[in-house]
Amino acid sequence: MTRRDTPSAVPSRATPVPPPSAVPPHAAPVPPRATPVPPAAPAPSTPAPSTPLDTDKLYAARLLAVRHRPYLATALFALSPVPSAHVPTMAVDPYWRLYVNAVFVARTPLAELAGVWVHEVSHLLREHHDRGERYVALHGADGPGERLRVNIAADCEINDDVYGDGLAAPRGAVQPSHLHLESGELMEDYLRRFHLGPGTAHLAWLECGSGADGLPRRWDLGPGGADALGRRDRDAVRFRVARALKGAPGSAPAGWQRWAERVVHPPQPWQRLLGAAVRSAATAAGQGADYRYGRPPRRAAALPEAVLPSLRRTPPRVTVVIDTSASVSDAELGSTLLELAAIARALGGRRDLVKVISCDAAASRATTLCTAADLPLTGGGGTDLRTAFPRALATRPDTLVVLTDGQTPWPAARPPCRTIIGLFPRETAYDEDDDTYTPTGPPAWARVVEIG
């Protein structure tokens, strides 16, 4: 949040402030969060502010914010304003309520008020309340001071890219440069780089509410209060905003684009995905199953005069093709060795069932996996994995795993076994001068798992 004039909360007419001469010069200022309210305490009703809330001005500022940040329209209209004399400016709670001080609205210019709308909704979209709770729980340091530090770091994450391009920054907005920090980082990064002290004393007034740091306030209406959004509704609002950002990427700052990418395509633990894909292919119906006479079947007692075979599953054979072209780095080749060990563990430690083929423009011979030190990974030239597929299929695998960066032509025909492609991330190159150019990608008949 931002501040207009003085380092203390805006007073109401019901509570007069003594003149400066009545305050002893040696009296220390009392921080606004010196005594946190226990979460279990019931939330009292919000008293009516001494100044009537100018809702026309407040909603006009929201429309101005939507005009300059149209991709945030869904989130801005999802906020429910609540008049409150307890907040110094404007604050939010995790349930998408916006607590508004009527005096602050009356004294703030319309353009700056629009920036405050965007600032407060950014706390909720970026889930600073949940992230603040996780950070405090991880480091075991809770209290008013630590929550104030979370609020300052959250403001630094927002304010370095939320203003400009028609949206005015309110006076007093906290910027990373004010704390001698670099811009463009996340709240958790800022929390590791600064601590409270003389350089942050002027920020003791900061109050963006429990939606910014996760600490419940005495004015919060709680999850059972009016106009509270549930978890499903909050996630739906975030997803719709992220989709709007993805639809117009050129009009949004880089920080918002990165946020939208994480919401629409959240990072997945690729090690688990690749391992699950291999195990699913290895244990699929019909894989490695055959009739054997070594053990009688379960129904042998029904036909004692006949000798019946039993259906037994043997561990499947897996062939791994590793892209060793010049476009694959040494670090990525090292990660392929880890994946080979994981594949062997998925097969119950049967390394004799794993065949490895290295390939750049030409494929090497198939090598049985014994130890990683004995595994030859030769190459370093161009890439054409089509030469590796015939040699891999000659080993009669039940599952074929290809570890590559994807910059290769692919076979036109689908292999007769399950195929999994572990894809190292690469930037797709587009030829803007050729309208008919279509970037190549992994074939549709393969299961693709992005690595890293």
Secondary structure as UniProt FT lines:
FT   TURN            13..14
FT   HELIX           20..22
FT   TURN            25..26
FT   TURN            32..33
FT   TURN            39..40
FT   HELIX           55..68
FT   HELIX           70..72
FT   HELIX           73..78
FT   STRAND          80..83
FT   STRAND          90..92
FT   TURN            94..95
FT   STRAND          97..100
FT   HELIX           102..107
FT   HELIX           110..125
FT   TURN            126..127
FT   HELIX           128..139
FT   HELIX           144..162
FT   TURN            165..166
FT   TURN            171..172
FT   HELIX           176..179
FT   HELIX           187..191
FT   TURN            192..193
FT   HELIX           198..203
FT   TURN            204..205
FT   HELIX           210..213
FT   TURN            218..219
FT   TURN            223..224
FT   TURN            226..227
FT   HELIX           231..247
FT   HELIX           249..251
FT   HELIX           254..264
FT   HELIX           270..282
FT   TURN            285..288
FT   STRAND          289..292
FT   TURN            298..299
FT   HELIX           300..302
FT   TURN            304..305
FT   STRAND          310..313
FT   STRAND          318..323
FT   TURN            326..327
FT   HELIX           330..346
FT   TURN            347..349
FT   HELIX           351..353
FT   STRAND          354..359
FT   STRAND          367..368
FT   HELIX           372..374
FT   HELIX           385..387
FT   HELIX           388..393
FT   TURN            394..395
FT   STRAND          399..404
FT   STRAND          418..423
FT   TURN            432..433
FT   TURN            435..436
FT   TURN            444..445
FT   STRAND          447..450
//
